[in-house]
Amino acid sequence: MEELKGKLIALLNLQDVQPEDFDPDARLVGGDLGIDSIDVLEMVVMVEKDYGVTINNQEMGQQVFASLRQLADYIRRHRVADLP
């Protein structure tokens, strides 16, 4: 989860956010971080590229991006083992 926090901060250019600021159970999309639908598309691409995990429909995306913990758990369950 710590790695994922760092990647999201860099990807979304969250300049005033530190990894310890992330509440793992807080809403990602539409929450305090200001993550919107364009950011979600960037996160989908990052998750697919970095972890080999596909999020291929909006309903799944809403569940996966509900919180940092949901995203981390989904990646953990579906990650392609030979990717970094």
C-alpha positions as CSV (number, residue, x, y, z in Angstrom):
1,M,0.0,0.0,0.0
2,E,2.9,2.4,0.7
3,E,4.2,1.9,-2.8
4,L,0.8,2.6,-4.2
5,K,0.5,5.8,-2.2
6,G,3.8,7.1,-3.7
7,K,2.7,6.2,-7.2
8,L,-0.6,8.0,-6.8
9,I,1.0,11.1,-5.4
10,A,3.4,11.3,-8.3
11,L,0.9,10.3,-11.0
12,L,-1.8,12.8,-9.9
13,N,0.7,15.5,-9.0
14,L,-0.7,15.8,-5.4
15,Q,1.9,18.3,-4.3
16,D,0.6,19.0,-0.8
17,V,-0.1,15.3,0.0
18,Q,2.4,13.0,1.8
19,P,2.0,9.2,2.0
20,E,1.0,9.4,5.7
21,D,-1.8,11.8,4.7
22,F,-3.7,9.0,2.9
23,D,-6.5,7.4,4.9
24,P,-6.7,3.9,3.4
25,D,-10.4,3.8,3.8
26,A,-11.3,7.3,2.6
27,R,-13.0,7.8,-0.7
28,L,-10.5,8.2,-3.5
29,V,-12.8,9.5,-6.3
30,G,-14.7,12.6,-5.3
31,G,-13.1,12.6,-1.8
32,D,-10.8,15.1,-0.1
33,L,-7.9,14.5,-2.6
34,G,-9.9,16.0,-5.5
35,I,-9.5,12.9,-7.8
36,D,-11.9,13.1,-10.7
37,S,-12.8,10.9,-13.7
38,I,-9.7,12.0,-15.7
39,D,-7.5,11.1,-12.8
40,V,-9.3,7.7,-12.7
41,L,-8.3,7.1,-16.3
42,E,-4.7,7.8,-15.5
43,M,-4.8,5.5,-12.5
44,V,-6.3,2.7,-14.6
45,V,-3.4,3.0,-17.1
46,M,-0.9,3.0,-14.3
47,V,-2.4,-0.1,-12.6
48,E,-2.5,-2.0,-15.9
49,K,1.1,-1.0,-16.8
50,D,2.8,-1.3,-13.4
51,Y,0.8,-4.3,-12.0
52,G,-0.6,-6.1,-15.0
53,V,-4.1,-5.7,-13.6
54,T,-7.0,-4.9,-15.9
55,I,-10.0,-2.8,-14.8
56,N,-12.2,-3.1,-17.9
57,N,-15.6,-1.5,-17.0
58,Q,-17.0,1.4,-15.1
59,E,-18.8,-0.7,-12.5
60,M,-15.6,-2.6,-11.6
61,G,-13.7,0.7,-11.5
62,Q,-16.2,2.2,-9.0
63,Q,-15.6,-0.7,-6.7
64,V,-11.8,-0.8,-7.1
65,F,-11.3,2.9,-6.8
66,A,-13.7,3.3,-3.8
67,S,-10.7,3.7,-1.5
68,L,-6.9,3.1,-1.4
69,R,-7.5,-0.1,0.6
70,Q,-9.9,-1.4,-2.1
71,L,-7.4,-0.6,-4.8
72,A,-4.5,-2.2,-3.0
73,D,-6.5,-5.3,-2.3
74,Y,-7.7,-5.6,-5.9
75,I,-4.1,-5.3,-7.1
76,R,-2.9,-7.8,-4.6
77,R,-5.5,-10.4,-5.7
78,H,-5.1,-9.8,-9.5
79,R,-1.4,-8.8,-9.9
80,V,0.7,-10.5,-12.5
81,A,3.5,-12.1,-10.5
82,D,6.4,-11.3,-12.7
83,L,5.9,-7.5,-12.9
84,P,7.8,-5.3,-10.5
